[in-house]
Amino acid sequence: MELRDLGIKPSEVYLRMPAWRVVRFIVRELVILVVGLPIAAWGALNHLIPAAIIRMVAVTFSVEKDKWASNVILPSFVIIPFFYVIQIAAAWFFLPPVWILLYAISLPVSGLFTILYRDRVGDIRDRTRTFFLFLKNPDLRERLGSEGRAIIDDLTKLEPKTEAGSEAGSRRR
């Protein structure tokens, strides 16, 4: 509960954070952010209208939260290809055939990249926030790690009992 409230993933509690690893993380993520930004921007620009329409459809038809994914994915199979056809047809009037082909290839690739990039940026933001939280309060990290190890130890102690119980239960059947 506390991890969720703090926005910390359980695996982050046990990350080792020597200086060289922190520097490597920062450099790697900055390279990904800088190099990926133009591709993600291209994908976002080309998918701006279809994404807005899909979001509108999903909001309109998603009365229940568990229907959101279906109301995003299913319309995407129609709306995105429809817009690709329109965009490629428009490019036909302005670009030579080789550039049209490259543009057509770039549409789905940049669209997928944009989604992955957005998720990665969110992960970078979360991990950076967690890093600074632990840097500012090292006792918190130690306490959370100790609590996590205690929970794992308690579960490990239960394991033989549950295995014996399940074997006895399976013999009775």
BELKABEL-V362695 format. One record per backbone hydrogen bond with DSSP energy under -1.0 kcal/mol. NH is the residue of the N-H (numbers start at 1). CO is the residue of the C=O. Records with the same first field share a line. If there is no record, write none. Layout:
# BELKABEL-V362695
NH = CO / CO
This chain:
# BELKABEL-V362695
5 = 1
6 = 2
7 = 3
8 = 3
12 = 9
13 = 10
22 = 18
23 = 19
24 = 20
25 = 21
26 = 22
27 = 23
28 = 24
29 = 25
30 = 26
31 = 27
32 = 28
33 = 29
34 = 30
35 = 31
36 = 32
37 = 33
40 = 36
41 = 37
42 = 38
43 = 39
44 = 40
45 = 41
46 = 42
47 = 43
51 = 47
52 = 48
53 = 49
54 = 50
55 = 51
56 = 52
57 = 53
58 = 54
59 = 55
60 = 56
61 = 57
62 = 58
63 = 61
67 = 64
68 = 65
71 = 67
72 = 69
73 = 69
74 = 70
76 = 72
77 = 73
78 = 75
79 = 75
80 = 76
82 = 78
83 = 79
84 = 80
85 = 81
86 = 82
87 = 83
88 = 84
89 = 85
90 = 86
91 = 87
92 = 88
94 = 91
95 = 91
100 = 96
101 = 97
102 = 98
103 = 99
104 = 100
105 = 101
106 = 102
107 = 103
109 = 105
110 = 106
111 = 107
112 = 108
113 = 109
114 = 110
115 = 111
116 = 112
117 = 113
118 = 114
119 = 115
120 = 116
121 = 117
122 = 118
123 = 119
124 = 120
125 = 121
126 = 122
127 = 123
128 = 124
129 = 125
130 = 126
131 = 127
132 = 128
133 = 129
134 = 130
135 = 131
136 = 132
137 = 133
140 = 137
141 = 137
142 = 138
143 = 139
144 = 140
145 = 141
146 = 142
147 = 143
148 = 144
149 = 145
150 = 146
151 = 147
152 = 148
153 = 149
154 = 150
155 = 151
156 = 152
157 = 153
158 = 154
159 = 155
162 = 158
163 = 159
164 = 160
165 = 161
166 = 162
167 = 163
168 = 164
169 = 165
170 = 166
171 = 167
172 = 168
